[in-house]
Amino acid sequence: MRELVELEAESNQLARQIGQLMQSGKKEEAEEAKTQTVVLKDQIAGLKVQMEQSEQELQAVLYQLPNTPHDSVPHGYGMEENETIHENAPEVKLYEGAVPHWDLCSKYNLIDFELGNKITGAGFPVYRGKGARLQRALINYFLEKAIAAGFEEFEPPIMVNEDSGRGTGQLPDKEGQMYFAERDNLYMIPTAEVPLTNLYRDVIVQESQFPIKMTAYTPCFRREAGSYGKDVRGLNRLHQFDKVEIVIIEHPEKSYARLEEMKNYVAGLIEELGLPYRILK
């Protein structure tokens, strides 16, 4: 604010004059200047409060502005209008009387949804026996593959502060989707992307450092408020789940080429496991 800068300059000038007046023995004039200085300081303090409030209001508005979609993103109003870039769907013939995965998990004691509901609530399954071993093996598989592909492994915190939530766009408008420890003002992460990306928040990266390739395994948490019904049974839409994340920080001019590289890398892993997948534009 121009007015604030001018008042601060005037206050500084008065401070210099007070010293000169005191040295010249003009004590009465120096006292008058001191009185003016007090008035100026009160005015400056009030303007600083106004400026800080205006900056906060402006920042709150800016946080609500969405990212601009890339030119390649198709126009539309729903998933049905998206474009499928690639689809890999190995033919799977289900035998007569095939049962859903949640019944198989119960039959073979792989995942206990009811026990998780007992000790915590819906969406917090208990993996047991071979189910727990499979989960651990998949985590190690994806981590080792990422390390072999040049990603540095991290083990970040699974709780982050408010600044980190803002840094990756979860806050201020998505706090309802996150678990929040009010006493400590900390949020449970929805994905390892949040702490990994925030490692470089407020950091000036030299061009020679690109690409910065990071990977991490973390448990992840999401509220999923309102997710009920047959389409969210079993392992669908969990409140707690395990995830191995990959993050690359790259020069903007190379970002889409790097994104293509990441897409091909993940697709290769899924194909290696013989699993179906679909890539949407």
N, C-alpha and C positions, 0 to 999 in steps of 0.2 A: 504494500500500500504506500502510495506516494506521501500521504500525510504522515504516516509513521516514520518514514525515512527523514522527512524534513524536521519533525519534532526531535528525533534522535540527534540529528546534526546540530540543531539549536541547543539542545541540552549539553552536548559535548563542547560547543563553543562557549557556553556559559561557564562550564567547569574550568576551562582554561582562563577565562576572564577573572573568575573568583581568585585563582592563584595569583594572577598578576596584580589584582586590586589589593590583596593581603600584603604582598611584597611592597606595594607602594604606600602602605599605611592607610588605605581608604577602606577602613573596616566597615563603615556604615553602608557604603555601596556594595561591598562584598556580601553583607548580610541580605541586602535586597535581592542580589543575584541568586543567593542560596534559596530564598523564598520562591523565586521564579522557577528554580530548578526542581523544587518539590512539586510544584504545580505541573510542570512538564512531565515529570516521572509518573504522576498519577494518570495524566492523559495518555502517555505511552503505554502504561500497563493496561489501561482500558482498551486501547486499540489492538494490543497484542491478543487480548482475550477474544475480541471480535474477529480478528484475522484467523486465529486458531479455530474458532467455531465455523467460520466460512470455509476453511480448508477441509474440515471434517465433513461438512455437508456436501462439498464438491466431490470429495473422495468417495462418499457413500453413493453418489449418483454415478460416478465413473465405474465403480465396482459392479453396477447393475448392467452396464453395457456389454452385450455378448460379443464374442469373437466374430469377426467377419468371415463368412464361409469362403473357401477357395473357389475360384472360377469353375473348377471341374465338378463341384458338388451339384448334383441335379436338383432342380426345383421340385418342391412337393410339400405335402402336409402330413405325411405319415409314412410308416415303414413300407407299405405296399407300393409306394412310388419310388423306392430306392432301386438302384441298379445292381445286379449281381455281376461282379467282375470275374469271379472264379468259384467253382463249386467242385468239391472232391467228395463224392458220396459212394464209398465202396458198397456194393450190393450185399445187403444183409437179409437173409431169409429167416424170419422168426418161426420157430416150431409151433405146432398147434398147442394152444393153451399157454403160450408165453405170458409171463407175469412181469409187471413193472419193477424197476430197480429197487424201489423201497421195500417191496415184498421179498426180493432176493436178498437184500441186505439183512432183513430180519431172519430169513430162513437159515442163512449161513453165518449168522452172528458177525457180520462185517461192520455194520453201523447200527447203533441203537438210538432211534429218534425219540422213543418214549422216555428212555433214561435221561437223555439230554433235556427233555421237557421237564422232567422231575427236578433235576438239580439246578437248572437255569430257566428254561422256557423254550417255546417253539423257535426253531431256527438255530438251535445250538446242539448239533448232533454229537454223539459219543462214538468215536471210531474205536474198534476193538479187534484183537486178534489179527487175522490176515488183512482186515480192512485198515487197521492202523499201520501195519507194515507196508501195505501198498501205498498209502498216503505218504509215508516217509520216503519210500523208494522213488515216487514220482517227484517229490521235492528235490531229492538229491540228483535225480536224472536231469531235471531242467537246470539246476544250478551248475552241474558239471558241464553240460552242453554250453551254457552261457560263458563259463570261464574259458572253455576251449575256443570259443568264438571271439575272445578278446575282451570280454566284459570283466570289470573289477567287482569282486563280491563285497558287499557291505552287510552289516547286521545293524540296522538303524533302530531307534526307539519306535515303539508302536503307539506312543502318545506324542502329540505335537501341541505347540502353543498356538495362540490365535494368529500371530504373524505368519506362521507356516501355513495355516489354513487359508489365509488370504493369499499367500504367495502362489498357491496352486488352484485358487478359484473355488474352494469349498465354502469359504465364507466371503461375504456375509449372508448369502441367500440360500445356502444349503445346510445350515446348521441343524435343521430338523432331521436330516438324514444321518447325522453323526451322533455317536455316544459321547456324552460330555461329563467330565468330572468337575462339577461346579466348584467345589472347595479349592481345587488346584488350578482351575481355569485351563484345563487340558482336554484335548479331543482324541479319542481313539481313531486310528487311521483307517480310511476306507480302502487303501491300497498303499504298497510300499513306494509308489510314485511320489507320494506327498513328502515323506522325509528325504528321499533321494534327490528330488528336484530342489528342495530347500537347502541342500548342502551348498548350493551355489547361489542362493538368494543373497542379493547385495554384494556379489563378488564380481569383479571385473576379470573376465576370462581373456587370456591372450589367444590370438588366432592360431598360434603354434600348438595350443593345447587341444584343439579340435581333432577328431571327435572325442568327447568324454563319454565312455561307455560304462554303465553301471548296472549291476544286478543285485537283487536281494530277495530273500524269502522272508515273509512276515505273515502272521495271522492278520486278517482284515475284518473290519466290523462295519455294519451298516444297519440302520433301523428298519428299512423297508416297510415303513408304515403303510397299512392298508393292503398288504400283499397276502391275500387269502384265497382259498379255493383249490380246485383240482389241478390247476396249472402251476401251482407253487408247492406241490407235495415233494417229499424226499429231499434231494439235494438242490432243488431249485429255490433261488431267492433266499439264501441263508442269511442269518444275522452275523454269523462268524464263519469264516472260511479261510483256507490257506491259499497263498498265491506266490508264485515266483515272478517278479517284475523285471523287465528290462527297460532302461532309460538311456537315451543318447542325447547329449547336448552337442549341437552342431551349428556351424555357420548358416545363417538364414538362406544364403544362396544355394546351399547343398542340402537343405532340410528335406525336400521332397524326394530327392534321390536316396537319402538315408532312410526315409520312411519306407520306400520301396524295398530297400535292403532288409529292413526289420520285418516287413511283411513276408518276404520270401524265406527268411530265417525261421520264423514261427511256423509257417506253412510246412516247411521241411520237417520240423520236429513232429508235427501232428501226423503227417503222412508216414513218418517212420514208425509211429505207434499204431498205424492202421485205423485212424479215427476219421470220421467224416467232418467236414467243415465247409463254410461258405464265407466268401469275402464280399462285402457290400461296399458300394462306392460312398 
